[in-house]
Amino acid sequence: MIGALGSLDFSVTDPQRTSSAAGKQTWLFFRQWLKNPLRIAALSPSGQQLTGLMMSELPQRASRVVELGAGTGVFTRALLDAGIQPDKLLVVELNEELHNYLHEHFPLVRVVNGNATELRDIATHEGFLTTGLADAVVSGLGLLSMPRALQKSIVEAAFSVLKPDGCLIQFTYGPKSPLPPDLLSELGLSVRRGGFAWRNVPPASVFVFTRVRSEQLRAVRA
Ligand SMILES: C[S@@+](CC[C@H](N)C(=O)[O-])C[C@H]1O[C@@H](n2cnc3c(N)ncnc32)[C@H](O)[C@@H]1O
């Protein structure tokens, strides 16, 4: 884990982080929420404390990362700040307006307007997998409010692009894992609870999912 990043201050250091830019992001996000509350699953973008906790869970030498459900790009910006090169980052966002916003603000990053369930095909099509699998998938998706079948499909897609020891980093509102224990055991995954962002609105917990040892070995042999 990149432990020091947990305390990083993601404060205003460039024009994209001015208060007027933040206001525009919040308003854009809120408009999308009004159109589709279940899919957007949050009233406003994640705050600095949650962003820092998500970044602190990146594996030590992570270089290739996928981001799912980027919204207005708070995690995208933090991933770049954490040293992930723009060409080693693949971002998938389902909402067209948010995708267009991300595409405009992160011109060097591959930002795809698509569904996380199609991640394997998207990554292949984008040539993301030609130089290797990902170290981490950082997810801002509202997994908790999704039906089990959709959760399963998204998590399977995430692990299909991850290295055997790669991890899925996911936040959720409240203290409980967004994935039920029976789904974890069906998929051969284990979960560890990361930090709790009590200053976030609403407060959120970070969870890190990895393959259990036997599944890691199976993935190495595959
Ligand atoms: C809770 S918001 C998180 C946004 C941002 N990561 C943040 O933390 O501020 C969830 C985002 O996931 C996107 N989303 C929802 N379902 C998706 C899917 N199946 N595939 C890709 N993105 C999806 C929504 O459009 C929204 O931007």
The ligand as a Tripos MOL2 file, in Angstrom:
@<TRIPOS>MOLECULE
LIG
   27    29     1     0     0
SMALL
NO_CHARGES

@<TRIPOS>ATOM
      1 C1        -21.0360    7.3000   -6.6880 C.3       1 LIG1
      2 S1        -20.5550    7.9640   -8.2670 S.3       1 LIG1
      3 C2        -18.7850    8.1040   -7.9690 C.3       1 LIG1
      4 C3        -18.0920    9.1320   -8.8220 C.3       1 LIG1
      5 C4        -16.6360    9.4250   -8.4410 C.3       1 LIG1
      6 N1        -15.8110    8.2310   -8.5280 N.3       1 LIG1
      7 C5        -16.5430    9.9900   -7.0510 C.2       1 LIG1
      8 O1        -16.1540    9.2270   -6.1470 O.co2     1 LIG1
      9 O2        -16.8490   11.1730   -6.8800 O.co2     1 LIG1
     10 C6        -20.7380    6.5570   -9.3320 C.3       1 LIG1
     11 C7        -20.3370    6.7640  -10.7670 C.3       1 LIG1
     12 O3        -20.3960    5.4970  -11.4290 O.3       1 LIG1
     13 C8        -20.9890    5.6490  -12.7150 C.3       1 LIG1
     14 N2        -21.5670    4.3490  -13.0950 N.ar      1 LIG1
     15 C9        -22.6880    3.7690  -12.6000 C.ar      1 LIG1
     16 N3        -22.8730    2.5520  -13.1390 N.ar      1 LIG1
     17 C10       -21.8260    2.3410  -13.9840 C.ar      1 LIG1
     18 C11       -21.4240    1.2610  -14.8120 C.ar      1 LIG1
     19 N4        -22.1750    0.1330  -14.8800 N.pl3     1 LIG1
     20 N5        -20.2900    1.3690  -15.5380 N.ar      1 LIG1
     21 C12       -19.5380    2.5090  -15.4670 C.ar      1 LIG1
     22 N6        -19.8610    3.5700  -14.6980 N.ar      1 LIG1
     23 C13       -20.9870    3.5000  -13.9570 C.ar      1 LIG1
     24 C14       -22.0070    6.7620  -12.5130 C.3       1 LIG1
     25 O4        -22.3610    7.3810  -13.7430 O.3       1 LIG1
     26 C15       -21.2360    7.6860  -11.5690 C.3       1 LIG1
     27 O5        -20.4510    8.6070  -12.2750 O.3       1 LIG1
@<TRIPOS>BOND
     1     1     2 1
     2     2     3 1
     3     2    10 1
     4     3     4 1
     5     4     5 1
     6     5     6 1
     7     5     7 1
     8     7     8 2
     9     7     9 1
    10    10    11 1
    11    11    12 1
    12    11    26 1
    13    12    13 1
    14    13    14 1
    15    13    24 1
    16    14    15 ar
    17    14    23 ar
    18    15    16 ar
    19    16    17 ar
    20    17    18 ar
    21    17    23 ar
    22    18    19 1
    23    18    20 ar
    24    20    21 ar
    25    21    22 ar
    26    22    23 ar
    27    24    25 1
    28    24    26 1
    29    26    27 1
@<TRIPOS>SUBSTRUCTURE
     1 LIG1         1 GROUP 0 **** ****
